[in-house]
Amino acid sequence: MAYYNKDSAEILKELSTSTFGLTDAEAKIRLKKHGTNEFKVKKNFNLLKNFIGQFADVLIIILIIAILISLILGQKSDAIVLFSIVVINAIIGFVQEYKASKSINALNSLITPMAKVIREGRTIEIEAKTIVVGDILFLEEGCKVAADARIVTQNELCTDESILTGESFLCLKTHATLLKTDVLPADQKNIVFMGTNVVHGNAVAVVIATGENSEFGKIAKSIEEIIQDISPLQKEINSIGKITAKATVIIGIIVIILGILSGHGFLLIFIFALSLAVAVVPEGLPTTLSIALAVGIQRMARKGAIIRKLSSIETLGATTVICTDKTGTLTKNQMTARRIWKNNSLFEISGIGYEPIGEVSKNGKITSKKDFIKNDILIKAAVLCNNSKLNLPSEKNQDYSILGDPTEGALIVLAKKLGINPDEFNSVYSRVYELPFDSDKKRMITVNKLNKDFFAFQKGAPSELINICTKIMINGKIQKLTKKKIGELNHEMKSMASSGLRVLGFSYKKVDAKFNKKSLDKDYVFIGLIGLFDPPRLEVKDAVKQCKSAGIRINIVTGDFGETARSIAKEVGIADDNTPLILGDELDRMENTELQKLLKYECIFARASPQHKLRIITQLQIMGEVVAVSGDGVNDAPALKKANIGIAMGFSGTDVARESSDMVLSNDSFETIVSAVKEGRKIYDNIERLVTYIYCGNTAGLFTVFIGLILGIIIGLPLPLLAIHILLIDFCVEVFPSIAFSFEKGEEGVMSRRPRNTSYRIMNSRAIAKILSLGIIIGIGALFLYFKTLIDGGWGFGDTLNTNSLVYIKATTMTFVTIMMFQMANALNSKTKRESIFSINLFTNKFLILAIISSITLALIITTTPFFNSLLHLAPLTFADWAWILGVSSTIILFEETRKFVLRRTERNHGINV
């Protein structure tokens, strides 16, 4: 129900209340009927249930089975490692869900615990949660609004609604009825909203909505209703887990059947099949995935992005559209005076932000500051008709900052740039009266005294000021304000506004000591215009170029005005004059099909509400886009949760926004979002590397075993690998190099590729073909040396081979070590997906080199130490044996180099860059 376009007396009657307030008895009845003024979470977070639920994942179930298998085999240490992996992953998932559940609870912190209300004609303080519709709120400077309320009376009331609207400008309130319909909350000047702060003045207001029916309540409900989809990586890992589970069962059955047919005892082959199953299950995959994501998280944290969910940074790598706010993300959120018009001349002011350093120029030439401010009354008015202060850098805050309204703060910075000390001005021109900014008249007035003279200074919307000005000052001389001069002023105003500047007009007049409000409403002297600008961040333009190169569209969704948004968008390279600019009311009239057509291209959405932002995201997702959304206010929370990646501002953002997000920017910069996208792409590449690498080793072991079993059936040979060797390969080859892949810095040109299609799978046909081909090559090489060693040791086809003989033990040792060395060479191959490893620096990832050295060292230790020889059924190898192993295992590098060469040439010929 709209209350902003109803008279306050009518609303009081409709709500059965009055300015004397409700009676205590009536308040209790309403509280019992409608409930407390709180946000309620429908589902409580059950600690035990949610923790147990972490073990329902397919891959986790496989790991639990692997633990049981390891215990059956007597591999207690292996079982401990697997158990640790299961528990760690369960804890990570549990913590993430627990944090997510706090999104709604964070909203309750916005409700002040106590509030002043008028009941039975008395002003009393009560618990805010007991406020009901019809209560009369008493609002004063410094208090937090406890419920949505329609203003009945007010005295210069000004509120900070940035927590709701996302815009940093203060909101001047009125008690007058708005005649328009379908007015957005940000423009409902006669309504105060729960959770916002009163920064000036006081008011009496009647409560029109509490708890879940308030504007924040609607946001809370939206957050709760949003079902967040799992990330592409989570879907992929689930898919791989299911495939692995099926493969494990089938492999075990086949191995047992082939083993029995080849003459092995059932118990022996059953234990062997279980060992093989343990090796096939990539028990290190969840850990290495977590490490890969954690490494990326650490990199991003150093750049200003705090990742709240491990999968978020990977999802960023698949992002196709970024919906970004303007204020504070693309801009510095620091208003800056950029242009000044006075004395029929236009001046430019250099400098960005609140640091008071800059020059004055006219027609491109530097102007003397002393000459500029000589007998200048414009800057005097800007300083005196002002309530802000400039805070100097300190040990606590090393940057300049503003205390008060950012727009007024920009005028103080301007004065400082020109060498004026605002404090001295204010002490010389003592203020005797102030008429705060009036939202209807759109102007602010102060009266200041100099000696015995009184002067009224005025600032506000130029068009409003011109209406009460009869004269204009040009070069120190007061002239009549003619229609021609008014036309020139309007031209200058439009020129500034079209450049995205917020234009303020200034005027003054001399008054007598007996001035009154009525006398302050006429006969002013117009003295000039100042154009203010919230400058874009310097680094944004390059970040936008990277997005365009990477095939990522950028939509601006802001509550600010359209021309201001377009100006910023053009300046940073997001938009041009042809880019569609859609206002909130236009979006309301637009069908979804029409909106989707627009969303195929970059757009600017201005004067947008939370519902608008949510609708835009929803339609983009329906179109199959992966959407990243930035926001800072409570109003952004539903959009942040709905998006594939919600990005909250850490510096200027609210707790609610942060709790609803997947990532928090500590520096609030758009550049950091792009860095995260880049990191996400690198991480996905690294995950592809480690998954392919792990399954290549598994395929090699399986191929070797299957061929060995078939040969056992045909010629009666024992298996080329023992159960303990399979577990050793799994440990020595998989763990350390897989973890090391997490630290790969990525190939060049990662931001020159188009976003990864969400239907793309790590285990695609090309990856499976690569895994099978490499696995078979490794298996063939290992079997070749197995047979070579047997033949060199005197074995001949048809001979019976004793499994305790030295020749057999050495042959299985050669098979075991060869598979290990093949995988070490394959680890080097995996550093690049397309480029030759001879064209890159192989030592960029010191962890991978260390992992390879460690694995080779371990192989040397266990094959040369008598203790391990006996324990692991291994034999010492000669220098010649190692030469054969290294020579055969290096063939995989030749194979991969050939494959990559063919791939590069094919992509160049077809213009493909995938």
Secondary structure, DSSP 8 states (H G I E B T S, - for coil): ---TTS-HHHHHHHTT--TT-B-HHHHHHHHHHH--SS---SS---HHHHHHHGGGSHHHHHHHHHHHHHHHTT-HHHHHHHHHHHHHHHHHHHHHHHHHTHHHHHHHTTS-SEEEEEETTEEEEEEGGG--TT-EEEEETT-B--SEEEEEEEEEEEEE-HHHHS--S-EE---S----SS--GGG-TTEE-TT-EEEEEEEEEEEEE-GGGSHHHHHHHHHHH------HHHHHHHHHHHHHHHHHHHHHHHHHHHHHHTT--HHHHHHHHHHHHHHHS-TTHHHHHHHHHHHHHHHHHHHTEEESSTTHHHHHTT--EEEE-STTTTB-S--EEEEEEETTEEEEE---TTS----EEETTEEE-HHHHHTT--HHHHHHHS---EEE---SS--S-EEES-HHHHHHHHHHHHTT--HHHHHHHSEEEEEEEEETTTTEEEEEEEETTEEEEEEEE-HHHHHHTEEEEEETTEEEE--HHHHHHHHHHHHHHHHTT-EEEEEEEEEE-TT--TGGGGS-EEEEEEEEEE--B-TTHHHHHHHHHHTT-EEEEE-SS-HHHHHHHHHHHTS--TTS-EEEHHHHHT--HHHHHHHHTS--EEES--HHHHHHHHHHHHHTT--EEEEE-SGGGHHHHHHSSEEEEETTT--HHHHHH-SEEESS--HHHHHHHHHHHHHHHHHHHHHHHHHHHHHHHHHHHHHHHHHHHHHH----SS-HHHHHHHIIIIIHHHHHHGGG----TTGGGS----TT--TT-HHHHHHHHHHHHHHHHHHHHHHHHHHHHTT--TT----TTSHHHHHHHHHHHHHHHHHHHHHHHHTT-SSS-GGGS-TTS-HHHHHHHHHHHHHHHHHHH-HHHHHHHT-----HHHHHHHHHHHTHHHHHHHHHHHHHHHHHHHHT---
